[in-house]
Structures are given as C-alpha cells and as structure tokens.
Amino acid sequence: MNDCEFSRMDGVLERMKRFSFSVLWLKIVSILFAAFGIIIALFNQTNIFKLVFNNQINPVFWINSELTTETLLFQRWIYGLLGFSIHSVLGMLLMSVIGAVVLLWILSLIKRK
C-alpha cells in the first residue's frame, strides 16, 4: 500500500469514529428520554415528582393551590399518556437508529465483495 491509500484509510477510520459517536449519542439520548417517559407515566403523583415538576406546572394551569380529586385523576391520566407517548416515540427512534446501523453495515459488506 502506498501513502495515498494509507491517508485514505485514515479518513475512513476517522469518519467511522465520528459515525460511531453519533450513533452512541443517539442511543444514550433515546434511552434517557424513554426512561423519563416511564418516570412520568408511573411516578407522576409521588412527592418527589410534585416537588420537581408539579410545583412548576400546576400554577400555570390551575389557579387554586389545592387540586380536587377529579383534577388529580385527570392529571394522572394526562401525565401517563404523555409519558407513554415520550417512551414509545423515542423507543422507535432508538430502534430506527439500530436498524439504520445494521443496514449500513450490511451494505458495506455487500460493496466490499
């Protein structure tokens, strides 16, 4: 192999490293958002969630500081729906990224031959 071929290989390896980092970044962000969706769906009426989230959101939508039982049930349902939506959409994104990586890997094997 001459110097030109080595420099071309270095460029390919550098692009592969950047691509791998991008895929890893997307996987991590997708998993974190999916975990956030699960937390919203399952733990939306706990004390920690009230302290971090509800104290910021409730004054915007409800004037009264005390929420009725019906409002709390509605809020639980809405947060569950929101959490499920976040989890499923970002779960699909993660699966899309993995599928795209596998497809590109298969295409690279075919082009080599």
C-alpha positions in Angstrom: 0.0 0.0 0.0 1.3 3.4 -0.8 1.0 6.6 1.2 -2.2 7.7 -0.6 -4.0 4.6 0.3 -3.0 4.9 3.9 -4.2 8.5 4.1 -7.5 7.4 2.5 -7.9 4.7 5.2 -7.2 7.2 7.9 -10.0 9.4 6.6 -12.3 6.4 6.5 -11.4 5.4 10.1 -12.0 9.0 11.3 -15.4 9.1 9.7 -16.2 5.7 11.2 -15.3 7.0 14.7 -17.5 10.1 14.2 -20.3 8.0 13.0 -20.0 5.6 15.9 -20.0 8.5 18.3 -23.2 9.9 16.7 -24.9 6.5 17.0 -23.8 6.2 20.6 -25.1 9.7 21.3 -28.5 9.0 19.8 -28.8 5.7 21.7 -28.0 7.4 25.0 -30.4 10.3 24.5 -33.1 7.9 23.3 -32.7 5.7 26.4 -32.7 8.8 28.7 -35.9 10.2 27.2 -37.6 6.8 27.3 -36.6 6.5 31.0 -38.1 10.0 31.5 -41.3 8.9 29.8 -41.5 5.9 32.1 -40.9 8.0 35.2 -43.6 10.5 34.1 -46.1 7.6 33.4 -45.5 5.7 36.6 -44.4 8.2 39.3 -46.4 11.3 38.4 -48.2 11.6 41.8 -45.3 11.0 44.1 -43.8 13.6 46.5 -40.5 13.9 44.5 -42.4 14.5 41.3 -44.7 17.0 42.9 -41.7 18.9 44.2 -39.7 18.9 41.0 -42.5 19.0 38.3 -46.0 19.8 39.7 -45.0 22.9 41.7 -43.8 24.4 38.4 -46.7 23.3 36.1 -49.8 23.4 38.3 -49.8 27.2 38.9 -49.9 27.7 35.1 -52.9 25.6 34.5 -54.9 25.7 37.8 -55.4 28.9 39.8 -56.3 27.2 43.0 -53.4 25.9 45.0 -55.4 22.8 46.2 -56.4 20.5 43.4 -59.7 18.5 43.6 -59.7 14.7 43.4 -61.1 14.9 39.9 -58.3 17.2 38.8 -55.7 14.9 40.3 -57.2 11.9 38.5 -57.2 13.9 35.2 -53.6 15.0 35.8 -52.5 11.4 36.5 -54.2 10.3 33.2 -52.6 13.1 31.2 -49.1 12.5 32.6 -49.5 8.8 32.0 -50.4 9.5 28.4 -47.6 11.9 28.0 -45.1 9.5 29.5 -46.3 6.7 27.3 -46.0 8.9 24.2 -42.5 10.0 25.0 -41.4 6.5 25.8 -42.9 5.0 22.6 -41.7 7.7 20.2 -38.2 7.7 21.4 -38.1 3.9 21.7 -39.0 3.9 18.0 -36.1 6.4 17.3 -33.7 4.1 19.1 -34.9 1.1 17.1 -34.6 3.2 13.9 -31.0 4.1 14.7 -30.1 0.5 15.4 -31.8 -0.6 12.2 -30.0 2.0 10.1 -26.7 1.0 11.5 -27.3 -2.7 10.8 -28.5 -1.8 7.2 -25.4 0.3 6.6 -23.2 -2.5 7.9 -24.9 -5.0 5.6 -24.5 -2.6 2.6 -20.8 -2.1 3.4 -20.3 -5.9 3.4 -22.0 -6.2 0.0 -20.0 -3.4 -1.5 -16.7 -4.9 -0.3 -17.3 -8.0 -2.4 
